[in-house]
């Protein structure tokens, strides 16, 4: 299994990049973060849509991060990743949209919608939180004390 995060926008804070890299180097699977350019106006959402869709393979299981998605505990998230890796032969692609959210085509491409909170979080910070939770999911599966 390979895990990819497709995120709109660039990380500007070095400490966030360093923290993500610390988790990524410990991942037990291939892991990649792909950044696509963001648009400054809502009229540019179709451009973001095309950039995102061009990075998704037909063979990916796609999870979109969206406020209207389902909220899971860390244990439930771990089970979801385990379920995907066990019962599908698909790679996993997470999408973090831009400031204006997803277009309808992006929603339709998603196999699952996940929400970390009803609160709005900065996109850069959300990336770090997602990477950490993916790392935690693998540690939960291994009964590693990291999760405690």
C-alpha positions as CSV (number, residue, x, y, z in Angstrom):
1,X,0.0,0.0,0.0
2,X,1.1,3.5,-0.8
3,X,-0.4,6.6,0.9
4,X,-0.6,9.9,-0.8
5,X,-1.8,13.2,0.5
6,X,-2.9,15.6,-2.2
7,X,-3.0,19.1,-0.7
8,X,-3.9,22.5,-2.2
9,X,-1.3,25.1,-1.3
10,X,2.3,25.1,-0.1
11,X,3.6,24.6,3.5
12,X,5.3,27.9,4.5
13,X,6.4,27.1,8.0
14,X,9.6,25.0,8.3
15,X,8.7,23.6,11.7
16,X,5.5,22.0,10.2
17,X,7.6,20.4,7.4
18,X,10.1,19.1,9.9
19,X,7.4,17.6,12.1
20,X,5.7,15.9,9.1
21,X,9.1,14.6,7.9
22,X,9.7,13.1,11.3
23,X,6.5,11.0,11.1
24,X,6.9,10.2,7.4
25,X,10.3,8.7,7.8
26,X,8.8,6.3,10.4
27,X,5.9,5.2,8.2
28,X,5.8,1.5,7.4
29,X,4.4,2.1,3.9
30,X,5.4,4.3,1.0
31,X,4.2,7.8,1.7
32,X,4.1,11.0,-0.5
33,X,2.7,14.5,-0.2
34,X,1.8,16.2,-3.4
35,X,1.1,19.9,-3.3
36,X,-1.0,21.6,-6.0
37,X,-1.3,25.3,-6.6
38,X,-4.2,27.1,-4.9
39,X,-6.4,29.7,-6.4
40,X,-7.1,33.1,-4.8
41,X,-10.7,33.4,-6.0
42,X,-13.6,31.0,-5.9
43,X,-13.8,31.3,-9.7
44,X,-10.6,29.3,-9.9
45,X,-11.9,26.2,-8.2
46,X,-12.2,24.3,-11.5
47,X,-8.5,24.8,-12.0
48,X,-7.8,23.4,-8.5
49,X,-10.2,20.5,-9.3
50,X,-8.2,19.6,-12.5
51,X,-4.9,19.8,-10.6
52,X,-6.2,17.5,-7.9
53,X,-7.9,15.0,-10.2
54,X,-4.7,14.8,-12.3
55,X,-2.9,13.4,-9.3
56,X,-5.5,10.7,-8.4
57,X,-5.1,7.2,-10.0
58,X,-8.2,5.2,-10.9
59,X,-6.9,2.5,-8.6
60,X,-6.8,4.8,-5.6
61,X,-9.2,4.7,-2.6
62,X,-9.9,8.4,-2.2
63,X,-10.6,10.0,1.2
64,X,-11.6,13.6,1.1
65,X,-11.2,15.7,4.2
66,X,-14.4,17.7,4.6
67,X,-16.4,19.2,7.4
68,X,-19.4,17.2,6.3
69,X,-17.4,14.0,6.5
70,X,-17.6,11.4,9.3
71,X,-15.7,12.0,12.5
72,X,-13.7,9.0,13.7
73,X,-11.7,8.2,16.8
74,X,-8.1,7.4,16.3
75,X,-8.9,3.7,16.8
76,X,-11.8,3.9,14.2
77,X,-9.4,5.6,11.8
78,X,-6.9,2.9,12.3
79,X,-9.5,0.3,11.6
80,X,-10.6,2.2,8.4
81,X,-7.1,2.2,7.1
82,X,-6.7,-1.5,8.0
83,X,-10.0,-2.3,6.3
84,X,-9.0,-0.5,3.1
85,X,-5.6,-2.3,3.0
86,X,-7.1,-5.7,3.8
87,X,-10.2,-5.7,1.5
88,X,-9.0,-3.6,-1.4
89,X,-5.8,-3.7,-3.3
90,X,-5.9,0.0,-3.7
91,X,-3.5,2.7,-2.7
92,X,-4.9,5.4,-0.4
93,X,-5.1,9.0,-1.4
94,X,-6.2,11.7,1.0
95,X,-7.4,15.1,-0.4
96,X,-7.1,18.4,1.5
97,X,-8.9,21.1,-0.5
98,X,-8.2,24.8,-0.7
99,X,-9.9,27.7,1.0
100,X,-13.0,27.3,-1.0
101,X,-13.4,23.5,-0.4
102,X,-14.2,20.9,-3.0
103,X,-16.0,21.1,-6.3
104,X,-18.8,18.6,-6.9
105,X,-16.5,16.5,-9.1
106,X,-14.0,16.1,-6.2
107,X,-16.8,15.0,-3.9
108,X,-17.9,12.5,-6.5
109,X,-14.4,11.1,-6.8
110,X,-14.2,10.5,-3.0
111,X,-14.9,7.0,-1.8
112,X,-15.1,8.3,1.8
113,X,-15.4,11.7,3.5
114,X,-13.6,12.3,6.7
115,X,-13.8,15.1,9.2
116,X,-11.4,15.9,11.9
117,X,-13.5,18.6,13.5
118,X,-16.4,20.9,12.9
119,X,-13.9,23.7,13.4
120,X,-12.0,25.3,10.5
121,X,-8.3,24.4,10.8
122,X,-5.4,26.0,8.8
123,X,-4.6,23.9,5.8
124,X,-0.9,23.7,6.8
125,X,-1.7,22.5,10.3
126,X,-4.3,20.0,9.0
127,X,-1.6,18.3,6.9
128,X,0.5,17.8,10.0
129,X,-2.5,16.5,12.0
130,X,-3.4,14.1,9.2
131,X,0.2,12.7,8.9
132,X,0.4,12.2,12.6
133,X,-3.0,10.4,12.7
134,X,-1.9,8.1,9.8
135,X,1.3,7.3,11.8
136,X,-0.8,6.8,14.9
137,X,-3.2,4.4,13.0
138,X,-0.3,2.1,12.1
139,X,1.0,2.2,15.7
140,X,-2.5,1.3,17.0
141,X,-2.6,-1.6,14.6
142,X,0.8,-2.8,16.0
143,X,-0.3,-2.3,19.6
144,X,2.6,0.0,20.0
145,X,2.6,2.2,23.2
146,X,2.8,5.4,21.1
147,X,-1.0,5.6,21.2
148,X,-1.2,5.5,25.0
